[in-house]
C-alpha cells in the first residue's frame, strides 16, 4: 500500500462551521498522514484586548473546522480511528476571553437569571514553543505565571447520520466540540461512522485548557495538526472513545451534566467488559474504584464528561480495536 503525506491549508472561505452538509475538501486513505492547518475558534480575528469577540466576530461564523475529509472505505457501521501524531501551535500567541451570557459561572440563555452579564474581556497569552510554556498575565494586577504548553484539539468529529448538519459548537455522539485536554498528541480517537466517507473535520486548537473550560474559552490557537486514520470495518462505536498508551476513555455528551457522566461510564464499563472478560458488575466495581472522570466542558450546548481507567489496572486486555492505536502510532512515527 502506497502511503502519502497530505498537507491541507484552507483559505478563509473553505473553513466549515458544521459537521455534515458539506462537500469534502480532499480524499484520504487508511495509512495516509494528513497535515492540517486549523484556525482558532475566532477565525484569527481576536488578536488583542481591543478585539472584543462580539465586535470582530459574528454568529454563526465561530469555531471553524478544516475539512471535511472523505475517508475512503468508511461506511455506516464502521469505526474511524484517528491518531493525533502532533499538534503544533502555528503562532506565538493565543487568546482567551469572557463573554456576556456564556460560561459556567454566569447567567446564560439556558440558566436565565436577572444578574448583569459578565464584562467582555480578552486575555492574550504568549506561546513559547521552544520553552514549552504559555504565559498568563492578569489584566488588573501585575500577576504573571508560566504554565506548561499542552496543545489539544478542541473540536474533531465526523458527519452525523440522518442527513443532519450539526453546528461545530455542539459535542455529541459524532464528536464535535468535545473540548477535552485528553485529545492531545499521542491519543487515538474512535468515532462511529454515520455516512459514506465519514467526513472527518477538525479545528479549535488550545495551547492548554483547564478541565471543565469554566469560562467557556481555552487558550485559543491556530495549529498545524498531523494525524493518521484507519477504518475498522463492521465494528460500530456508539460514543466517542479515546485510547492512549496507558489508558482507555469513553466520552459522554449531554445536558444535564450527570447524563454525560452516565453515558461515559456506561460505555466504559461495557468496553472494559468486552476487552478483559470481566463480568458486568465486576467491571462496574473496578471502574468505580480505579476510574477517573475528567470534565471536558460545562459551557457548550452539550456538556462533555470522560470516564477513564488505566490499562495497567485491568486484567490483561485484548488490544482495543485490534491494536489500531499501536499501528497508527508506529505509522505516524515512521512517516513523520
Protein Blocks (a to p, Z undefined) as FASTA:
>chain_A
ZZddddddddfklpccbeehiacfbdcdehiacddddddfklomagbfklcfklmgccfb
ehiaedddddehiaghiacddddfbacdfbfbdcddddehiajkbccfklccfbdcdddd
dddddddfknopacdddfkbcbdcddddddddfbgcdddehhiacdfkbgcfknpjnopa
klcghiacddddfbghklpadehiafbdcehilnopacdddddddddddddehiacfbac
dddfkbccdddddddfklmmmmmmmmmmmmmmmmnopafklmmmmmmmmmccddfbfkbf
bdcddddddfklpccdddeehhmmmmmmmmmmmmZZ
